[in-house]
Amino acid sequence: MPFQILSLSGGGYMGLYTASVLARLEEQTEKPIAASFDLIAGTSVGGIIALGLSAGRTAVEIERAFVEDGDKIFPSSRPVTGWLRSWTRIVQGMPRSRYDPAPLRAIVDRLMQATPKMSDLKIPVLVTAVNLTKGKPRVFKTGHHPNYMLDWRLDVADVALATSAAPTYFPIHKIESELFADGGMYANSPDLIALHEAEHFLGRSRPEIRVLSIGTTTAAFALNAGMDRDLGSLGWMQDQRLPTVMIGSQQAMTDAMMRHLLGDGYIRIDHEQSPEQRKELALDCASPCAKENLQAAAASSAMESLRLSALGDMLRHRAPPFEFVNASLSKRGAALA
């Protein structure tokens, strides 16, 4: 029986593309998209979507939250391009983080509803972050293995804010005594981490593993060979060069490795931004034009992907219910106490 993984990349408000792709696929299957997957992995906004899906929210509900509430988190104005935009972003981020995480937390709390703890989630989940206190990558996990003794006790909202605490955009997030930042700094696409989890901790053999990976619209990061090579801080910040290169190069490496490891068992859905779309899209832009562009790109990507017979097979799969080891033991012990 196949073991299927849904892996969701980070990308700020461009995660609307991810949610919209999932919503279009969900409409075709006429069942919650999460019902087709045995494990869901996510980074940053992809981590928030992963948590929402495991909590029982449909992709359509998550897409609606992006559309209706995105401008409560990020500006609804169009991005300012060129040097002015670069100067503006640097000045905004100098004294403190650009955005208050309170609106994001309110939206996460509303999405999760009756699932405040990781132990309340219904599908095994991996969510990446960086533990700044220990100076190590961190992967938050549901209690789907006997050795996982801590994470399933955490608040879902804390995990969501930890994975999405992007430097300069949101404050560092504190859970108990430890500090966390966005997992996109080392695994903007968590495909390989999810594959490792399935093989080494859930005991699945590689031939039975299938992965559906969904991006947040990839921007081309190739630079002009004739440009000034001594960019400096401002040059790297102009038109999001630094995050674009970091995210794009990570994704290219992950795609290549996953295709080598899984072959046809790996499907990646993404959209490359056109030069005109790049003027309208940003990690922190929730303008009406950005929403329209992201949803239109998602509809096109979903339509193209549904032509793949491998994706059809994947969506017809229905994952069996999962027994969460530590969560179930905890509830059983509480009942006997």
C-alpha positions as CSV (number, residue, x, y, z in Angstrom):
1,M,0.0,0.0,0.0
2,P,1.5,3.4,-0.9
3,F,2.5,5.9,1.8
4,Q,1.8,9.4,0.7
5,I,3.4,12.6,1.8
6,L,2.1,16.2,1.2
7,S,5.0,18.7,1.5
8,L,4.4,22.4,1.5
9,S,7.0,25.1,0.9
10,G,7.4,28.5,2.7
11,G,6.8,31.8,1.0
12,G,4.9,34.3,3.1
13,Y,1.6,35.6,1.7
14,M,2.4,33.7,-1.6
15,G,1.2,30.7,0.4
16,L,-2.2,31.7,-1.0
17,Y,-1.0,30.0,-4.2
18,T,-0.4,26.8,-2.2
19,A,-3.8,26.9,-0.5
20,S,-5.5,27.6,-3.8
21,V,-3.8,24.7,-5.6
22,L,-4.9,22.4,-2.8
23,A,-8.4,23.8,-2.9
24,R,-8.7,23.2,-6.7
25,L,-7.4,19.6,-6.2
26,E,-9.9,19.2,-3.4
27,E,-12.8,20.2,-5.6
28,Q,-11.8,17.5,-8.1
29,T,-11.7,14.7,-5.5
30,E,-14.8,15.9,-3.6
31,K,-13.1,15.0,-0.3
32,P,-10.8,16.9,2.1
33,I,-7.3,17.0,0.4
34,A,-5.7,15.8,3.7
35,A,-7.6,12.5,3.5
36,S,-5.3,11.4,0.7
37,F,-2.1,11.8,2.8
38,D,-0.4,9.8,5.5
39,L,2.1,12.5,6.5
40,I,2.0,16.3,6.0
41,A,5.2,18.5,6.2
42,G,5.4,22.2,6.0
43,T,7.8,25.2,6.4
44,S,6.7,28.7,7.4
45,V,3.4,29.4,5.7
46,G,3.4,25.8,4.5
47,G,3.7,24.7,8.1
48,I,0.7,26.8,9.0
49,I,-1.3,25.2,6.1
50,A,0.0,21.7,7.2
51,L,-1.2,22.3,10.7
52,G,-4.6,23.5,9.5
53,L,-5.1,20.5,7.2
54,S,-4.2,18.1,10.0
55,A,-6.6,19.9,12.3
56,G,-9.4,19.0,10.0
57,R,-9.8,22.3,8.0
58,T,-10.4,21.9,4.3
59,A,-8.1,23.6,1.8
60,V,-11.0,25.7,0.7
61,E,-11.4,27.1,4.3
62,I,-7.7,27.8,4.5
63,E,-7.7,29.6,1.1
64,R,-10.7,31.7,2.3
65,A,-8.7,32.7,5.4
66,F,-5.8,33.9,3.2
67,V,-8.2,35.9,1.0
68,E,-10.3,37.5,3.7
69,D,-7.7,38.0,6.4
70,G,-4.3,38.4,4.6
71,D,-4.4,42.2,4.8
72,K,-4.7,42.0,8.5
73,I,-1.2,40.6,8.6
74,F,0.5,42.2,5.6
75,P,-0.1,45.5,3.6
76,S,-2.8,45.5,1.0
77,S,-0.9,48.1,-1.1
78,R,1.1,47.1,-4.2
79,P,4.9,46.6,-3.6
80,V,7.1,49.6,-4.3
81,T,9.8,48.5,-6.7
82,G,13.5,49.4,-7.3
83,W,15.8,51.3,-4.9
84,L,12.9,53.1,-3.1
85,R,11.5,49.7,-2.1
86,S,14.9,48.6,-0.9
87,W,15.4,51.7,1.2
88,T,11.9,51.5,2.6
89,R,12.3,47.8,3.6
90,I,15.6,48.4,5.3
91,V,14.4,51.4,7.2
92,Q,11.2,49.6,8.3
93,G,13.2,46.6,9.6
94,M,15.9,48.6,11.4
95,P,14.5,49.2,14.9
96,R,12.2,46.2,15.1
97,S,10.4,43.5,13.1
98,R,8.1,44.9,10.4
99,Y,4.9,43.1,11.5
100,D,3.0,42.4,14.7
101,P,2.4,38.6,15.0
102,A,-0.9,39.1,17.0
103,P,-3.1,39.1,13.8
104,L,-1.4,36.0,12.5
105,R,-2.0,34.2,15.9
106,A,-5.6,35.2,15.9
107,I,-6.1,33.7,12.4
108,V,-4.2,30.5,13.4
109,D,-6.4,30.2,16.5
110,R,-9.6,30.6,14.5
111,L,-8.4,28.0,11.9
112,M,-7.5,25.5,14.6
113,Q,-10.7,25.9,16.5
114,A,-11.0,22.8,18.7
115,T,-7.5,21.6,18.2
116,P,-5.3,23.7,20.5
117,K,-2.6,21.1,21.1
118,M,-0.4,19.1,18.7
119,S,-1.9,16.0,20.3
120,D,-5.3,17.1,18.9
121,L,-4.2,16.8,15.3
122,K,-5.5,14.0,13.1
123,I,-2.7,13.4,10.7
124,P,1.1,13.0,11.4
125,V,2.8,16.4,10.8
126,L,6.3,17.8,10.5
127,V,7.0,21.5,10.8
128,T,10.4,23.0,10.5
129,A,11.9,25.9,12.5
130,V,15.4,27.0,13.7
131,N,16.1,26.7,17.4
132,L,18.1,29.9,18.1
133,T,18.8,29.0,21.7
134,K,20.5,25.7,20.8
135,G,21.8,26.9,17.4
136,K,20.3,23.9,15.6
137,P,17.5,23.1,13.1
138,R,14.3,22.0,14.8
139,V,11.5,19.8,13.4
140,F,8.3,19.9,15.4
141,K,6.4,16.6,15.2
142,T,3.2,15.1,16.2
143,G,3.4,12.0,18.6
144,H,3.6,9.5,15.8
145,H,6.6,7.6,17.1
146,P,7.3,6.1,20.6
147,N,10.4,8.3,21.0
148,Y,8.6,11.6,20.4
149,M,7.9,12.6,24.0
150,L,7.6,16.4,23.9
151,D,6.2,18.2,20.8
152,W,2.7,16.7,21.0
153,R,2.1,18.6,24.2
154,L,2.7,22.0,22.5
155,D,0.1,24.5,21.5
156,V,-0.5,24.4,17.7
157,A,-0.4,28.2,17.6
158,D,3.1,28.3,19.1
159,V,4.4,25.8,16.5
160,A,2.8,27.9,13.8
161,L,4.4,31.1,15.0
162,A,7.8,29.5,15.4
163,T,7.9,28.1,11.9
164,S,6.8,31.5,10.4
165,A,9.0,33.8,12.5
166,A,10.9,35.1,9.5
167,P,13.8,37.4,10.4
168,T,13.0,41.1,10.0
169,Y,9.4,40.3,9.2
170,F,8.2,38.9,12.6
171,P,9.7,38.8,16.1
172,I,11.6,35.7,17.2
173,H,9.1,33.3,18.8
174,K,9.6,32.0,22.3
175,I,8.2,28.6,23.5
176,E,8.9,28.0,27.2
177,S,12.6,29.0,27.5
178,E,13.7,28.5,23.9
179,L,13.7,30.9,20.9
180,F,12.7,30.0,17.4
181,A,12.8,31.4,13.9
182,D,11.5,30.5,10.4
183,G,12.5,27.1,9.2
184,G,12.9,28.5,5.7
185,M,16.4,29.5,6.6
186,Y,17.5,25.8,6.1
187,A,14.5,23.9,4.6
188,N,12.1,26.2,2.7
189,S,11.0,23.0,1.0
190,P,10.8,20.2,3.6
191,D,10.5,17.3,1.0
192,L,13.7,15.6,2.0
193,I,13.0,15.9,5.7
194,A,9.6,14.3,5.2
195,L,11.1,11.5,3.1
196,H,13.7,10.8,5.8
197,E,10.9,10.7,8.4
198,A,8.9,8.2,6.4
199,E,11.9,5.9,5.9
200,H,13.7,6.1,9.2
201,F,11.0,6.7,11.7
202,L,7.8,5.3,10.2
203,G,9.5,2.3,8.6
204,R,8.4,2.8,5.1
205,S,10.4,1.5,2.1
206,R,11.3,4.0,-0.6
207,P,9.4,2.2,-3.4
208,E,6.1,2.6,-1.6
209,I,6.6,6.4,-0.8
210,R,4.9,9.1,-3.0
211,V,5.4,12.8,-2.4
212,L,3.3,15.7,-3.6
213,S,5.3,18.9,-3.1
214,I,3.6,22.3,-3.6
215,G,5.5,25.6,-3.9
216,T,4.5,29.3,-3.5
217,T,5.4,30.5,-7.0
218,T,9.1,30.4,-7.6
219,A,10.9,33.5,-8.8
220,A,13.8,33.1,-11.2
221,F,17.0,34.0,-9.3
222,A,19.6,34.1,-12.2
223,L,21.4,37.5,-12.1
224,N,22.7,39.5,-15.0
225,A,26.4,38.4,-15.6
226,G,27.3,42.0,-16.5
227,M,25.9,43.6,-13.3
228,D,28.0,45.2,-10.6
229,R,29.4,42.3,-8.5
230,D,30.0,44.4,-5.4
231,L,26.4,44.7,-4.3
232,G,26.6,45.4,-0.6
233,S,23.6,45.2,1.7
234,L,21.3,47.5,-0.3
235,G,22.1,45.8,-3.6
236,W,21.3,42.4,-2.2
237,M,18.0,43.7,-0.7
238,Q,16.9,45.4,-3.9
239,D,13.9,43.7,-5.4
240,Q,14.2,40.8,-2.9
241,R,17.4,39.5,-4.4
242,L,18.7,37.8,-1.3
243,P,15.5,35.9,-0.3
244,T,14.8,35.0,-3.9
245,V,18.3,33.5,-4.4
246,M,18.1,31.7,-1.0
247,I,14.7,30.2,-1.6
248,G,15.2,29.5,-5.3
249,S,18.5,27.7,-4.9
250,Q,17.2,25.6,-2.0
251,Q,14.2,24.6,-4.1
252,A,16.3,23.7,-7.2
253,M,18.5,21.5,-5.1
254,T,15.6,19.8,-3.4
255,D,13.8,19.2,-6.6
256,A,16.8,17.5,-8.2
257,M,17.5,15.3,-5.3
258,M,13.9,14.2,-4.8
259,R,13.6,13.3,-8.5
260,H,16.7,11.2,-8.3
261,L,15.4,9.5,-5.1
262,L,11.8,8.9,-6.0
263,G,11.5,9.3,-9.8
264,D,7.9,9.2,-10.8
265,G,6.9,8.9,-7.1
266,Y,7.7,12.7,-6.8
267,I,5.3,15.3,-8.1
268,R,6.1,19.0,-7.8
269,I,3.5,21.7,-8.5
270,D,4.7,25.3,-8.7
271,H,4.6,28.3,-11.0
272,E,7.4,30.5,-12.1
273,Q,6.5,34.2,-11.8
274,S,6.6,36.2,-15.0
275,P,8.5,39.6,-14.9
276,E,5.1,41.4,-14.7
277,Q,4.0,39.2,-11.8
278,R,7.2,39.8,-9.9
279,K,6.2,43.5,-9.7
280,E,3.0,42.6,-8.0
281,L,4.1,39.7,-5.7
282,A,6.1,39.7,-2.5
283,L,6.5,37.7,0.7
284,D,4.6,40.4,2.5
285,C,2.1,41.8,0.0
286,A,-1.6,41.0,0.4
287,S,-2.9,43.4,-2.3
288,P,-6.0,42.7,-4.4
289,C,-3.7,42.3,-7.4
290,A,-1.5,39.8,-5.6
291,K,-4.5,37.8,-4.6
292,E,-5.8,37.7,-8.1
293,N,-2.4,36.7,-9.6
294,L,-1.8,34.0,-7.0
295,Q,-5.2,32.4,-7.4
296,A,-5.1,32.6,-11.2
297,A,-1.7,30.9,-11.2
298,A,-3.0,28.2,-8.8
299,A,-5.9,27.5,-11.0
300,S,-3.7,27.1,-14.1
301,S,-1.2,24.9,-12.2
302,A,-3.9,22.7,-10.8
303,M,-5.5,22.2,-14.2
304,E,-2.1,21.2,-15.8
305,S,-1.2,18.9,-12.9
306,L,-4.5,17.0,-13.0
307,R,-3.6,15.7,-16.5
308,L,-0.9,13.6,-14.8
309,S,-2.1,10.1,-14.2
310,A,0.3,9.8,-11.2
311,L,-1.4,12.7,-9.5
312,G,-4.9,11.1,-10.2
313,D,-3.7,7.9,-8.5
314,M,-2.3,9.9,-5.6
315,L,-5.6,11.8,-5.0
316,R,-7.6,8.6,-5.1
317,H,-5.7,7.2,-2.2
318,R,-7.4,7.3,1.1
319,A,-5.0,7.3,4.1
320,P,-6.0,5.0,6.9
321,P,-6.6,6.5,10.4
322,F,-3.3,6.9,12.3
323,E,-2.9,5.9,16.0
324,F,-0.8,8.6,17.7
325,V,1.4,6.7,20.1
326,N,2.2,9.2,22.8
327,A,-1.0,11.2,22.6
328,S,-3.1,8.0,22.9
329,L,-1.1,6.8,25.9
330,S,-1.4,10.2,27.6
331,K,-5.2,10.3,27.2
332,R,-5.5,6.7,28.3
333,G,-3.4,7.5,31.4
334,A,-5.6,10.5,32.2
335,A,-8.7,8.5,32.0
336,L,-7.3,5.9,34.5
337,A,-6.1,8.6,36.9
